[in-house]
């Protein structure tokens, strides 16, 4: 934690009357006349003389302004510390997240308690996201491996295990061409490609154009094949995304050079 910084302001000092210059007659243009000091109150007399000393107010204001200006040096210091703390927190949360989802078979074996735990970790990770405009970041481009999702259309939990897509599942995105691709591996090798329409710097509309079955047969996607995707966390190795139906996707980068077919 950064040390606390204490700012103290110098106060004007009382000046002995013997060291003051001769008292000048008040300016006729001034409507302020300091009260005469009482001989029975030497402390009050000294304060009145100190306040009336020529130029003392200007010096005090100058010192005050000098003290305030030091905040301009503190702002980058605290901002840098906050960014460092967020990076360190993100690394701890990523480790915790990967440990939580590792035994869940991409989410097929997740209980309600598992899903709640993963959701809480992801929410904390999203709070320290450093990439505020992921659609403008090169970190988004490439092939990502799906580690966890709550989407039943992908997991197919109602099917027998041997009929589920139990091979690696990938998603690729290229922001320069606004193209995306989902790829299943063993046993079906199904693929789907899509066009992306940016809605803001974090969210895109997804318009599927072609499905490929067994990596051989291409079928044009129906007009209903569409959705939305929001990138809620992004760094060079991990991504969290949320779909328009409330599904969560956690992916890791495997090939930043991969290009989605046009």
Secondary structure, DSSP 8 states (H G I E B T S, - for coil): ----------------GGGS-------TT---------TT-HHHHHHHHHHHSTTHHHHHHHHHHHHHHTHHHHHHHHHHHHHHHHHHHHHHHHHHHHHHHGGGGGGTT--HHHHHHHHHHHHHHHHT---S-GGG-GGG-EEEEEEEE--HHHH-TTS-GGGS--S-EEEEEETTTTEEEEEE-TTT--EEEEEEEESSSSEEEEEEEEEEETTTEEEE--TT-EEEEEEEEE-SSEEEEEETTS-EEEEEEEETT-----
